[in-house]
Amino acid sequence: MNRVQHLLKAWAQELQTTPRVKNVTVKLSAQDYARIRALTEIYPDRSEEQILSELLSAMLDEVEEALPYIPGKSVVAEDEFGDPVYEDIGLSRKFEQLKQKFAKTG
């Protein structure tokens, strides 16, 4: 089950969590807003803000997984078969570093 399917299942089961949140302003096209409104009609226990927040979180997880791993020249570990694991010089490493930086600063 992909993340979006999982999210839809959670909405259907009325699962709610209360993570630490930050408020942001987002501009949507009329078409995207209509889709958000349609989801709030289908899942009436979810507000527009919850729908947007949870969709964004699911998509960010998928973007993070899609960032390319690019092996560098330095061996940083060995896998369970004893094969070398090379440092990541791609965007996934930079993203992880920046994510940690911004998580600390708030």
C-alpha beads as a LAMMPS data file, in Angstrom:
LAMMPS data file: protein, C-alpha beads

106 atoms
105 bonds

1 atom types
1 bond types

-500.0 500.0 xlo xhi
-500.0 500.0 ylo yhi
-500.0 500.0 zlo zhi

Masses

1 110.0

Atoms # bond

1 1 1 0.000 0.000 0.000
2 1 1 1.497 3.354 -0.983
3 1 1 1.480 6.367 1.327
4 1 1 -1.512 8.007 -0.265
5 1 1 -3.560 4.803 0.041
6 1 1 -2.457 4.557 3.668
7 1 1 -3.512 8.161 4.200
8 1 1 -6.932 7.542 2.675
9 1 1 -7.360 4.478 4.885
10 1 1 -6.420 6.508 7.967
11 1 1 -8.939 9.190 7.035
12 1 1 -11.618 6.574 6.552
13 1 1 -10.839 5.156 10.003
14 1 1 -10.894 8.663 11.483
15 1 1 -7.392 8.377 12.910
16 1 1 -6.108 11.691 14.166
17 1 1 -2.693 12.630 15.433
18 1 1 -1.514 15.887 16.932
19 1 1 2.060 16.438 15.735
20 1 1 4.011 19.610 16.411
21 1 1 2.893 22.042 13.728
22 1 1 3.968 25.232 11.976
23 1 1 1.521 27.537 10.239
24 1 1 2.189 28.434 6.608
25 1 1 0.171 30.157 3.917
26 1 1 -0.321 28.294 0.646
27 1 1 -1.864 29.532 -2.589
28 1 1 -3.774 26.866 -4.520
29 1 1 -5.199 26.836 -8.011
30 1 1 -8.990 26.787 -8.191
31 1 1 -8.830 23.193 -9.420
32 1 1 -6.647 22.040 -6.512
33 1 1 -8.858 23.869 -4.022
34 1 1 -11.901 22.151 -5.517
35 1 1 -10.181 18.788 -4.983
36 1 1 -9.409 19.645 -1.363
37 1 1 -13.028 20.696 -0.801
38 1 1 -14.206 17.454 -2.415
39 1 1 -12.017 15.460 -0.020
40 1 1 -13.473 17.328 2.959
41 1 1 -16.942 16.343 1.752
42 1 1 -15.903 12.698 1.408
43 1 1 -14.078 12.744 4.770
44 1 1 -16.152 15.194 6.852
45 1 1 -14.116 14.574 10.014
46 1 1 -11.130 16.179 8.283
47 1 1 -10.720 19.934 7.917
48 1 1 -9.170 21.515 4.843
49 1 1 -6.046 22.154 6.907
50 1 1 -5.802 18.515 7.979
51 1 1 -6.291 17.276 4.427
52 1 1 -3.612 19.640 3.104
53 1 1 -1.175 18.890 5.903
54 1 1 -1.512 15.126 5.620
55 1 1 -1.316 15.140 1.813
56 1 1 1.767 17.333 1.929
57 1 1 3.415 15.060 4.473
58 1 1 2.717 11.957 2.369
59 1 1 4.079 13.615 -0.765
60 1 1 7.191 14.886 1.015
61 1 1 7.896 11.322 2.176
62 1 1 7.702 10.170 -1.435
63 1 1 9.911 13.018 -2.664
64 1 1 12.482 12.178 -0.004
65 1 1 12.511 8.522 -1.065
66 1 1 12.892 9.539 -4.719
67 1 1 15.982 11.706 -4.164
68 1 1 18.895 9.974 -5.858
69 1 1 21.656 8.231 -3.947
70 1 1 24.961 8.910 -5.679
71 1 1 27.867 6.863 -4.325
72 1 1 31.056 8.752 -3.616
73 1 1 34.572 7.353 -3.453
74 1 1 34.826 6.917 0.340
75 1 1 33.633 3.713 1.974
76 1 1 31.626 4.590 5.095
77 1 1 30.397 1.138 6.130
78 1 1 29.762 -2.420 5.055
79 1 1 26.384 -3.949 4.387
80 1 1 25.165 -7.234 5.895
81 1 1 26.998 -9.150 3.145
82 1 1 30.313 -7.405 3.766
83 1 1 30.055 -5.286 0.642
84 1 1 31.225 -1.678 0.854
85 1 1 28.718 1.124 1.358
86 1 1 29.944 4.359 -0.173
87 1 1 29.270 7.858 1.107
88 1 1 26.275 9.516 -0.491
89 1 1 27.288 12.572 -2.476
90 1 1 23.828 13.055 -3.995
91 1 1 20.875 15.180 -3.059
92 1 1 19.510 12.709 -0.523
93 1 1 22.442 13.337 1.806
94 1 1 22.177 17.107 1.423
95 1 1 18.416 16.932 1.985
96 1 1 18.901 14.909 5.186
97 1 1 21.474 17.392 6.507
98 1 1 19.250 20.379 5.737
99 1 1 16.190 18.653 7.183
100 1 1 18.052 18.103 10.459
101 1 1 19.325 21.693 10.452
102 1 1 15.852 23.160 10.008
103 1 1 14.272 20.735 12.483
104 1 1 16.641 22.063 15.157
105 1 1 16.048 25.728 14.373
106 1 1 12.349 25.273 14.373

Bonds

1 1 1 2
2 1 2 3
3 1 3 4
4 1 4 5
5 1 5 6
6 1 6 7
7 1 7 8
8 1 8 9
9 1 9 10
10 1 10 11
11 1 11 12
12 1 12 13
13 1 13 14
14 1 14 15
15 1 15 16
16 1 16 17
17 1 17 18
18 1 18 19
19 1 19 20
20 1 20 21
21 1 21 22
22 1 22 23
23 1 23 24
24 1 24 25
25 1 25 26
26 1 26 27
27 1 27 28
28 1 28 29
29 1 29 30
30 1 30 31
31 1 31 32
32 1 32 33
33 1 33 34
34 1 34 35
35 1 35 36
36 1 36 37
37 1 37 38
38 1 38 39
39 1 39 40
40 1 40 41
41 1 41 42
42 1 42 43
43 1 43 44
44 1 44 45
45 1 45 46
46 1 46 47
47 1 47 48
48 1 48 49
49 1 49 50
50 1 50 51
51 1 51 52
52 1 52 53
53 1 53 54
54 1 54 55
55 1 55 56
56 1 56 57
57 1 57 58
58 1 58 59
59 1 59 60
60 1 60 61
61 1 61 62
62 1 62 63
63 1 63 64
64 1 64 65
65 1 65 66
66 1 66 67
67 1 67 68
68 1 68 69
69 1 69 70
70 1 70 71
71 1 71 72
72 1 72 73
73 1 73 74
74 1 74 75
75 1 75 76
76 1 76 77
77 1 77 78
78 1 78 79
79 1 79 80
80 1 80 81
81 1 81 82
82 1 82 83
83 1 83 84
84 1 84 85
85 1 85 86
86 1 86 87
87 1 87 88
88 1 88 89
89 1 89 90
90 1 90 91
91 1 91 92
92 1 92 93
93 1 93 94
94 1 94 95
95 1 95 96
96 1 96 97
97 1 97 98
98 1 98 99
99 1 99 100
100 1 100 101
101 1 101 102
102 1 102 103
103 1 103 104
104 1 104 105
105 1 105 106
